[in-house]
């Protein structure tokens, strides 16, 4: 926690996730102001995450060949400037246009921050750093919906001022962090061949699949449709909706900050199994709650599940990634995350089309059950700790 390099990584992490978390509490107000449907307003997520599907691996290749900073710095500046351009847009087309370019800037951020943790730390320190980073991310997820909802009370476009945070983070990357020297003189054909050998193992494919489905649940059920659930049942304001997201994120932050201790007693795989059990329980609970304050219970449970699932998946992936190909390996994971983020609102929308808002959470519970089956089938070789 006293390592300055980790502090800069925290800044990158916070920037990477504010593009969605600060915006979702404003979705009902954006839909009302621009006369959009629930499905249409969810495109603000999909068009933001779409570029990452194609560009995240490219960013990983460039980071392995030319260094992490050479990719991170322009990505942060593009994220901030394109995101702030949305502040001045009053037309849905231009909103989508600038969100797309903001998504290009975001493509590298969510994978290269984890790559740097893998570069700088080993063993228990790596697991602890992953947990701290996930905790910081969750604190951001608690603060940004709160701030975004508060800004949306002023005007629906006010949350789009927040991406300017990326600019000082970009300066911090330039002046405060030194990329590790990665000896990568391999020919590109050898480089790609080695990466392919690493990513096609059963364990790696299992982890990638679980990452996709995790973000299908997060971005599909909770970030896209939970605000509409609260609005339809209780007519909450964006600020009040942000409070519920903050509760969940705080529970994630507390849980993930203890990951270094938890993996000393339990394997990451066993922690992941518990997380998916919690996802199933939360999805089944949501449709039956009719009292506002009772939603605190499933949101805390969901936060705990996120707090042990995401950093555990990241720790296992970094363990599998060779140093010379780590940026591309983690960028492949970033790409599959973007697939989950992009397809999540569309796929979970099928549940909404079939059974309304209840169908959203039943479908999320089914996805979580499939994830639990995948753990038993594909992660048997990862049951031991890295330092056991």
Buried (B, 14 or more C-beta within 10 A) or exposed (E): EEEEBBBBBBBBBBBBBBBBBBBBBBBBBBBEBBEBEBBBBBBBBBBBBBBBBEBBBBBBBBBBBEBBBEBBBEBBBBBBBBBBBBBEBEEBEEBBBBBBBBBBBBBBBBBBBBBBBBBBBEEBBBBBBBBBBBBBBBBBBBBBBBBBBBBBBEEBBBBBBBBBBBBEBBEBBEEEBEBBEBEBEBEEEEBBEBBEEBBEEEBBBBBBBBBBBBBBBBBBBBBBBBBBBBBEBEEBBBBBBBBBBBBBBBBBBBBBBBBBEBBEEBBBBBBBBBBBBBBBBBBBBBBEBEEEEEBBEBBBBBBBBBBBBBBBBBBBBBBBBEBBBBBBBBBBBBBBBBBBBBBBBBBBBEBBEEBEBBBBBBBBBBBBBEBBEBBEEBBEEBEEBBEE
